[in-house]
Amino acid sequence: LCLCIFDLCANLWISLAASITNATKEPTTTTMSSSEVPPEISTAHLLLRGVLPAFIGCSIGSTSSTSTVRPSAFQMTYRKELPKLGISNGGLSGKFGYNLGKRFGGELASLSVPKDDDGENRAAAVEKFWVGLEDAANRLIQSSSSSNNDVMTMKRMKFSSEEEALSKFGEVIFDAGQLASRDKRIKKELKAAKEAKEKGESVVPATTSSSGGGGAVSVGQLSSSDSQLFSLSLLHGDNLVPLSSLGRIKILRENPKNESNIVCNKKKCEVTIKFCVVPPSSSSSDGGGDDAAVVVENGNNTELDVTLIEGSKAMSKEIRLEEGTNYELWTQQMRVEAMSTLSATTTTAQEEETAAALTTAEATVDPTTQAKAAAAAADDMVVTAFEVAGSIDYNKLIEQFGSKELTPYLLRRLENVTVKQGTVDRLHRFLRREIFFSHRDIEKICELLEGWYGVSPPPIDGDHDVEMTTTTTTSPANKPNTPCPIYLYTGRGPSSAAMHLGHLVPFLFTAWLQKAFQCPLVIQMTDDEKFIFKGEYTSENSGDGTGANGLDPNRTGDNLDYFANLTTENAKDIIACDFIPDKTFLFSDLDYVGRMYPNIVRIWKAVTVNQVNGVFGFDSSANIGKTAFPAIQAAPSFGSSFPNVLGGGNGGGDVANPATLACLIPCAIDQDPYFRLTRDIAHKLVPSHHPLQGKPSLIHSKFFPPLQGAQGKMSSSDANSAIFLTDTFEDIERKIKQHAFSGGQDTKKKQEELGANLDVDVSYQWLRFFLEDDDELIRIGKEYGSGSGEHWSTGKVKAKLVAVLKDLVEEHQERRNAVTDEVVKQWMTERCIL
């Protein structure tokens, strides 16, 4: 009996102790499955998926997995008590972020994200960033419950499967976690199907079946009052609530390691948000997932699709919230105040001189020059619209710029609409040798030309090697009766009286494209740009009203006329490249800008200063012409800028509509930033039935290396780094022999043993550009690379290059000598060139 009583008491004490322990234990944080996610957290996440990109000026995601912008996996957390916020019985939280790439996020976003190395000012900048973001989200929530209730329109679109939603909207609806889960599911389904097939069973993977895969899903969409897409995402929960039911959003940021954080340096820029939904003060709203105030519809019936998404403001690098703009203005003010403080605290003459030098450097040094110096220190390449330096990795450039590789199949398609149509005998050597290597939308240009000729594209399967031998054709075999659906656009900034071989490369290729496509061509001479960036003013040169020495008495003191005169000289070199006269319009910006002005104004309206600064690296010291000029270079990529030139007929009664012509731009890849910016806003300048939604197509070339080494690109500023089109035979021979960098060995014995390094040998690389015969080029490469045969040495290869360049330059000079000022005037006369 005593033992029984003892056991009973012991058990009672154990139970009591356990009860006390459970009662005093701290609440635990749990992670929910998607089916348990409260609708408030799904709604807040949908809102912030739009607020963060709109605040920093980047796209809300990507329509394909190859692009770099994608939200991170969404982490669903729940806190039963949040005493720091004074919240009891509530406090829903979640966490996600955006990776903005490298180089401090400037490649993907317009806003100046607080940098890791901002020193003592960083804490203030980070807090200002979070406050601005928080204010933006809560302003949208508050406005949704006010009389102005049309600020945001929310929809929940239902789909029977994940694949249905994907086919409608593209991968922009996924965050990184959802995309990874989808890939994992597909692999699992394919594996199961393979195993079933091996067993003789017939199983169709759910992803490829008519019912699709992934189960029924909902997609949330937020649109602003002007019907602009604001946010879009595959929901983690089943329902949404009206924004007014959220109460308030709080950005949790006291502990950067576990909560909201910003990492921004040269190698990575990432913004992570941990947020909390603070319930409304009124207890009358249960927020229980009532869809009454949220539009629910069949997702397949919505007008929104991938095409509209890609052309929307939500996919641009535009700061779309006033709080983001205010933050950017604040950061600029901080920079100004920092410089003022530096100037005010310098007391000695030496310190004052140093501060002045720093201020002058900030105001006058081009941002790309600073970037070049930083990159040189890090042994890295620099490719901007204004500077090319370092060893160029073209595969890396494709990845950084977001362009696409020019594949063998695309070359076959180009061959199908050129060589096969009898306009040229074979693809240009620049295509055969991958000198033009990258593109944007060249497949759409091929599609338009295939439709024009009435031919089918070559089969995707099979051999895609292009013809390396010449075919015998004299005239187009299948010439259509309607105007060509595309036009070419290229240009030149006249900075020197004589052009060099590097300038010749895009014009030679453009002349071939014009013959191959039988299409019109516009050539822009940016004399305005050269004055904006390099112009000078000297008061002594200003007219004194006397007209002494035959000078204009009312002349200004600048050198704008100098660049205008260079246009005429450069135009002669360009005309000598053998374009089709009746299909080519050459124009000076100073003369023709009035025709383009309506489109220039539209571009100015569509693009923010932050976008321009982010793309080109301008700061507050840049003159206003620099920030305005990108619109002038963009305008010719819209056919409506040439109402008379591209708006006439072809002599057969057919009239072209310039507003719907597609534009193809051959250029070196350093000019791509101008047209990346253009493509973001192109849909705003064309009718909805434009075949490319207004986006110009581009085909990019590699850089023509300077004589001193196969890095960077040739420059007019160093006479010994370039061969000019005005050089004599003796000049060419001297420059090649004395200055062309050699990849050969330093002794005959080593050369015969090891051969030359063809990748760095300038003479061989130049032969790749200008020697037409493919077989001869291959033979020279084998002999020089092995140190044997006729071209075993550097001297032999240089002699071959001199002979090739002599013929090239002499032929060009002969054609140029026939181009008079009157001929230039004819080419620059506004007329129909269809």
Secondary structure in CASP SS format (residue, H / E / C, confidence):
PFRMAT SS
TARGET T0000
AUTHOR 0000-0000-0000
METHOD secondary structure of the structure
MODEL  1
L C 1.00
C H 1.00
L H 1.00
C H 1.00
I H 1.00
F H 1.00
D H 1.00
L H 1.00
C H 1.00
A H 1.00
N H 1.00
L H 1.00
W H 1.00
I H 1.00
S H 1.00
L H 1.00
A H 1.00
A H 1.00
S H 1.00
I H 1.00
T H 1.00
N H 1.00
A H 1.00
T H 1.00
K C 1.00
E C 1.00
P C 1.00
T C 1.00
T C 1.00
T E 1.00
T E 1.00
M C 1.00
S C 1.00
S H 1.00
S H 1.00
E H 1.00
V C 1.00
P C 1.00
P H 1.00
E H 1.00
I H 1.00
S H 1.00
T H 1.00
A H 1.00
H H 1.00
L H 1.00
L H 1.00
L H 1.00
R H 1.00
G H 1.00
V H 1.00
L H 1.00
P H 1.00
A H 1.00
F H 1.00
I H 1.00
G C 1.00
C C 1.00
S C 1.00
I C 1.00
G C 1.00
S C 1.00
T C 1.00
S C 1.00
S C 1.00
T C 1.00
S C 1.00
T C 1.00
V C 1.00
R C 1.00
P E 1.00
S C 1.00
A C 1.00
F C 1.00
Q E 1.00
M E 1.00
T E 1.00
Y E 1.00
R C 1.00
K C 1.00
E C 1.00
L E 1.00
P H 1.00
K H 1.00
L H 1.00
G C 1.00
I E 1.00
S C 1.00
N C 1.00
G C 1.00
G C 1.00
L E 1.00
S E 1.00
G E 1.00
K E 1.00
F E 1.00
G E 1.00
Y E 1.00
N E 1.00
L C 1.00
G C 1.00
K C 1.00
R H 1.00
F H 1.00
G H 1.00
G C 1.00
E C 1.00
L C 1.00
A C 1.00
S C 1.00
L C 1.00
S C 1.00
V C 1.00
P C 1.00
K C 1.00
D C 1.00
D C 1.00
D C 1.00
G H 1.00
E H 1.00
N H 1.00
R H 1.00
A H 1.00
A H 1.00
A H 1.00
V H 1.00
E H 1.00
K H 1.00
F H 1.00
W H 1.00
V H 1.00
G H 1.00
L H 1.00
E H 1.00
D H 1.00
A H 1.00
A H 1.00
N H 1.00
R H 1.00
L H 1.00
I H 1.00
Q H 1.00
S H 1.00
S H 1.00
S C 1.00
S C 1.00
S C 1.00
N C 1.00
N C 1.00
D C 1.00
V C 1.00
M E 1.00
T E 1.00
M E 1.00
K E 1.00
R E 1.00
M E 1.00
K E 1.00
F E 1.00
S C 1.00
S C 1.00
E H 1.00
E H 1.00
E H 1.00
A H 1.00
L H 1.00
S H 1.00
K H 1.00
F H 1.00
G C 1.00
E H 1.00
V H 1.00
I H 1.00
F C 1.00
D C 1.00
A H 1.00
G H 1.00
Q H 1.00
L H 1.00
A H 1.00
S H 1.00
R H 1.00
D H 1.00
K H 1.00
R H 1.00
I H 1.00
K H 1.00
K H 1.00
E H 1.00
L H 1.00
K H 1.00
A H 1.00
A H 1.00
K H 1.00
E H 1.00
A H 1.00
K H 1.00
E H 1.00
K C 1.00
G C 1.00
E C 1.00
S C 1.00
V C 1.00
V C 1.00
P C 1.00
A C 1.00
T C 1.00
T C 1.00
S C 1.00
S C 1.00
S C 1.00
G C 1.00
G C 1.00
G C 1.00
G C 1.00
A C 1.00
V E 1.00
S E 1.00
V E 1.00
G E 1.00
Q E 1.00
L E 1.00
S E 1.00
S E 1.00
S C 1.00
D C 1.00
S C 1.00
Q C 1.00
L E 1.00
F E 1.00
S E 1.00
L E 1.00
S E 1.00
L E 1.00
L C 1.00
H C 1.00
G C 1.00
D C 1.00
N C 1.00
L C 1.00
V C 1.00
P C 1.00
L H 1.00
S H 1.00
S H 1.00
L C 1.00
G C 1.00
R E 1.00
I E 1.00
K E 1.00
I E 1.00
L C 1.00
R C 1.00
E C 1.00
N C 1.00
P C 1.00
K C 1.00
N C 1.00
E C 1.00
S C 1.00
N E 1.00
I E 1.00
V E 1.00
C E 1.00
N C 1.00
K C 1.00
K C 1.00
K C 1.00
C E 1.00
E E 1.00
V E 1.00
T E 1.00
I E 1.00
K E 1.00
F E 1.00
C E 1.00
V E 1.00
V E 1.00
P C 1.00
P C 1.00
S C 1.00
S C 1.00
S C 1.00
S C 1.00
S C 1.00
D C 1.00
G C 1.00
G C 1.00
G C 1.00
D C 1.00
D C 1.00
A C 1.00
A C 1.00
V C 1.00
V E 1.00
V E 1.00
E E 1.00
N E 1.00
G H 1.00
N H 1.00
N H 1.00
T C 1.00
E C 1.00
L C 1.00
D C 1.00
V H 1.00
T H 1.00
L H 1.00
I H 1.00
E H 1.00
G C 1.00
S C 1.00
K H 1.00
A H 1.00
M H 1.00
S C 1.00
K C 1.00
E C 1.00
I C 1.00
R C 1.00
L C 1.00
E H 1.00
E H 1.00
G H 1.00
T H 1.00
N H 1.00
Y H 1.00
E H 1.00
L H 1.00
W H 1.00
T H 1.00
Q H 1.00
Q H 1.00
M H 1.00
R H 1.00
V H 1.00
E H 1.00
A H 1.00
M H 1.00
S H 1.00
T H 1.00
L H 1.00
S H 1.00
A H 1.00
T H 1.00
T C 1.00
T C 1.00
T C 1.00
A H 1.00
Q H 1.00
E H 1.00
E H 1.00
E H 1.00
T H 1.00
A H 1.00
A H 1.00
A H 1.00
L H 1.00
T H 1.00
T H 1.00
A H 1.00
E H 1.00
A H 1.00
T H 1.00
V C 1.00
D C 1.00
P H 1.00
T H 1.00
T H 1.00
Q H 1.00
A H 1.00
K H 1.00
A H 1.00
A H 1.00
A H 1.00
A H 1.00
A H 1.00
A C 1.00
D C 1.00
D C 1.00
M C 1.00
V E 1.00
V E 1.00
T C 1.00
A C 1.00
F C 1.00
E C 1.00
V E 1.00
A E 1.00
G C 1.00
S C 1.00
I C 1.00
D C 1.00
Y H 1.00
N H 1.00
K H 1.00
L H 1.00
I H 1.00
E H 1.00
Q H 1.00
F H 1.00
G C 1.00
S C 1.00
K E 1.00
E E 1.00
L C 1.00
T C 1.00
P H 1.00
Y H 1.00
L H 1.00
L H 1.00
R H 1.00
R H 1.00
L H 1.00
E H 1.00
N H 1.00
V C 1.00
T C 1.00
V H 1.00
K H 1.00
Q H 1.00
G C 1.00
T C 1.00
V C 1.00
D C 1.00
R C 1.00
L C 1.00
H C 1.00
R H 1.00
F H 1.00
L H 1.00
R H 1.00
R C 1.00
E C 1.00
I C 1.00
F E 1.00
F E 1.00
S E 1.00
H E 1.00
R E 1.00
D C 1.00
I H 1.00
E H 1.00
K H 1.00
I H 1.00
C H 1.00
E H 1.00
L H 1.00
L H 1.00
E H 1.00
G H 1.00
W H 1.00
Y H 1.00
G C 1.00
V C 1.00
S C 1.00
P C 1.00
P C 1.00
P C 1.00
I C 1.00
D C 1.00
G C 1.00
D C 1.00
H C 1.00
D C 1.00
V C 1.00
E C 1.00
M C 1.00
T C 1.00
T C 1.00
T C 1.00
T C 1.00
T C 1.00
T C 1.00
S C 1.00
P C 1.00
A C 1.00
N C 1.00
K C 1.00
P C 1.00
N C 1.00
T C 1.00
P C 1.00
C C 1.00
P C 1.00
I E 1.00
Y E 1.00
L E 1.00
Y E 1.00
T E 1.00
G E 1.00
R E 1.00
G C 1.00
P C 1.00
S C 1.00
S C 1.00
A C 1.00
A C 1.00
M C 1.00
H E 1.00
L H 1.00
G H 1.00
H H 1.00
L H 1.00
V H 1.00
P H 1.00
F H 1.00
L H 1.00
F H 1.00
T H 1.00
A H 1.00
W H 1.00
L H 1.00
Q H 1.00
K H 1.00
A H 1.00
F H 1.00
Q C 1.00
C C 1.00
P C 1.00
L E 1.00
V E 1.00
I E 1.00
Q E 1.00
M E 1.00
T C 1.00
D H 1.00
D H 1.00
E H 1.00
K H 1.00
F H 1.00
I H 1.00
F H 1.00
K H 1.00
G C 1.00
E C 1.00
Y E 1.00
T C 1.00
S H 1.00
E H 1.00
N H 1.00
S C 1.00
G C 1.00
D C 1.00
G C 1.00
T C 1.00
G C 1.00
A H 1.00
N H 1.00
G H 1.00
L C 1.00
D C 1.00
P C 1.00
N C 1.00
R C 1.00
T C 1.00
G C 1.00
D E 1.00
N C 1.00
L H 1.00
D H 1.00
Y H 1.00
F H 1.00
A H 1.00
N H 1.00
L H 1.00
T H 1.00
T H 1.00
E H 1.00
N H 1.00
A H 1.00
K H 1.00
D H 1.00
I H 1.00
I H 1.00
A C 1.00
C C 1.00
D C 1.00
F C 1.00
I C 1.00
P H 1.00
D H 1.00
K H 1.00
T E 1.00
F E 1.00
L E 1.00
F E 1.00
S E 1.00
D H 1.00
L H 1.00
D H 1.00
Y H 1.00
V H 1.00
G H 1.00
R H 1.00
M H 1.00
Y H 1.00
P H 1.00
N H 1.00
I H 1.00
V H 1.00
R H 1.00
I H 1.00
W H 1.00
K H 1.00
A H 1.00
V C 1.00
T C 1.00
V H 1.00
N H 1.00
Q H 1.00
V H 1.00
N H 1.00
G H 1.00
V H 1.00
F H 1.00
G C 1.00
F C 1.00
D C 1.00
S C 1.00
S C 1.00
A C 1.00
N C 1.00
I H 1.00
G H 1.00
K H 1.00
T H 1.00
A H 1.00
F H 1.00
P H 1.00
A H 1.00
I H 1.00
Q H 1.00
A H 1.00
A H 1.00
P H 1.00
S H 1.00
F C 1.00
G H 1.00
S H 1.00
S H 1.00
F C 1.00
P C 1.00
N C 1.00
V C 1.00
L C 1.00
G C 1.00
G C 1.00
G E 1.00
N C 1.00
G C 1.00
G C 1.00
G C 1.00
D C 1.00
V E 1.00
A C 1.00
N C 1.00
P H 1.00
A H 1.00
T H 1.00
L C 1.00
A E 1.00
C E 1.00
L E 1.00
I E 1.00
P E 1.00
C E 1.00
A E 1.00
I H 1.00
D H 1.00
Q H 1.00
D H 1.00
P H 1.00
Y H 1.00
F H 1.00
R H 1.00
L H 1.00
T H 1.00
R H 1.00
D H 1.00
I H 1.00
A H 1.00
H H 1.00
K H 1.00
L H 1.00
V C 1.00
P C 1.00
S C 1.00
H C 1.00
H C 1.00
P C 1.00
L C 1.00
Q C 1.00
G C 1.00
K C 1.00
P C 1.00
S E 1.00
L E 1.00
I E 1.00
H E 1.00
S E 1.00
K C 1.00
F C 1.00
F C 1.00
P C 1.00
P C 1.00
L C 1.00
Q C 1.00
G C 1.00
A C 1.00
Q C 1.00
G C 1.00
K C 1.00
M C 1.00
S C 1.00
S C 1.00
S C 1.00
D C 1.00
A H 1.00
N H 1.00
S H 1.00
A C 1.00
I C 1.00
F E 1.00
L C 1.00
T C 1.00
D C 1.00
T C 1.00
F H 1.00
E H 1.00
D H 1.00
I H 1.00
E H 1.00
R H 1.00
K H 1.00
I H 1.00
K H 1.00
Q H 1.00
H H 1.00
A C 1.00
F C 1.00
S C 1.00
G C 1.00
G C 1.00
Q C 1.00
D C 1.00
T C 1.00
K H 1.00
K H 1.00
K H 1.00
Q H 1.00
E H 1.00
E H 1.00
L H 1.00
G C 1.00
A C 1.00
N C 1.00
L C 1.00
D C 1.00
V C 1.00
D C 1.00
V H 1.00
S H 1.00
Y H 1.00
Q H 1.00
W H 1.00
L H 1.00
R H 1.00
F H 1.00
F H 1.00
L C 1.00
E C 1.00
D C 1.00
D H 1.00
D H 1.00
E H 1.00
L H 1.00
I H 1.00
R H 1.00
I H 1.00
G H 1.00
K H 1.00
E H 1.00
Y H 1.00
G H 1.00
S H 1.00
G C 1.00
S C 1.00
G C 1.00
E C 1.00
H C 1.00
W C 1.00
S C 1.00
T H 1.00
G H 1.00
K H 1.00
V H 1.00
K H 1.00
A H 1.00
K H 1.00
L H 1.00
V H 1.00
A H 1.00
V H 1.00
L H 1.00
K H 1.00
D H 1.00
L H 1.00
V H 1.00
E H 1.00
E H 1.00
H H 1.00
Q H 1.00
E H 1.00
R H 1.00
R H 1.00
N H 1.00
A C 1.00
V C 1.00
T C 1.00
D H 1.00
E H 1.00
V H 1.00
V H 1.00
K H 1.00
Q H 1.00
W H 1.00
M C 1.00
T C 1.00
E C 1.00
R C 1.00
C C 1.00
I C 1.00
L C 1.00
END
